[in-house]
Amino acid sequence: MRFHYTLGDITGTRVVILYLEGAANSQMIAELKQRIQRIEMEAIVSSRQLIELIQDHPRRSRRAPPAHGCGENPP
């Protein structure tokens, strides 16, 4: 199955959900559709941003972690 969404009032980003009917968990697909339909943003610019918007516990900070050598000791 396949569903199309357009997100971002300014960007009009196309999002497509593809899954195998009968193999995918139908409750999970329904929840995913609801989460996508609730998104109200001006711009969706990356898949990472979309993932953060639909996951259970989005990160509080949308900033990328600092690169090594920028005040952080490597692991």
C-alpha positions in Angstrom: 0.0 0.0 0.0 1.0 3.6 -0.4 -0.1 6.9 1.0 0.9 10.4 0.0 1.1 13.5 2.2 2.2 17.1 1.5 3.8 18.8 4.6 5.1 22.2 5.2 3.0 25.3 4.3 6.0 26.9 2.5 8.0 23.9 1.3 5.1 21.6 0.3 7.4 18.6 1.0 6.0 15.3 -0.4 6.0 12.4 2.0 5.1 8.8 1.0 4.4 5.9 3.3 5.0 2.5 1.6 4.3 -0.8 3.3 3.3 -4.4 2.7 -0.3 -4.9 3.5 -0.7 -7.9 5.7 2.9 -7.8 6.7 3.0 -4.4 8.4 1.3 -3.9 11.8 -2.0 -2.2 11.0 -2.2 -0.3 14.3 1.4 1.0 13.8 0.4 2.2 10.3 -2.7 3.9 11.6 -0.7 5.7 14.4 1.9 6.8 11.8 -0.8 8.3 9.6 -2.3 10.2 12.5 1.1 11.6 13.6 1.9 12.7 10.1 -1.6 14.3 9.7 -1.1 16.3 12.9 2.2 18.0 11.7 1.7 21.7 11.2 5.0 23.3 10.1 6.0 25.9 7.6 8.9 23.8 6.3 10.0 20.1 6.4 13.5 20.1 5.1 14.8 16.6 5.9 13.9 13.1 6.8 15.6 13.5 10.1 13.3 16.4 10.9 10.3 14.3 10.0 11.5 11.4 12.2 11.9 13.7 15.2 8.3 15.1 14.6 6.7 11.6 14.6 8.7 9.7 17.2 7.4 9.1 20.7 10.0 11.2 22.5 11.5 13.9 20.2 14.8 15.3 21.2 14.6 18.6 23.1 17.4 20.2 21.2 17.3 20.3 17.4 20.9 21.2 17.3 23.5 18.8 16.0 26.0 17.5 18.6 29.4 19.3 18.5 32.1 17.9 16.3 35.2 16.3 17.9 37.8 18.9 18.6 35.2 21.6 19.4 35.3 21.6 23.1 34.4 17.9 23.4 36.8 15.0 24.2 36.5 12.0 21.8 35.1 8.8 23.3 
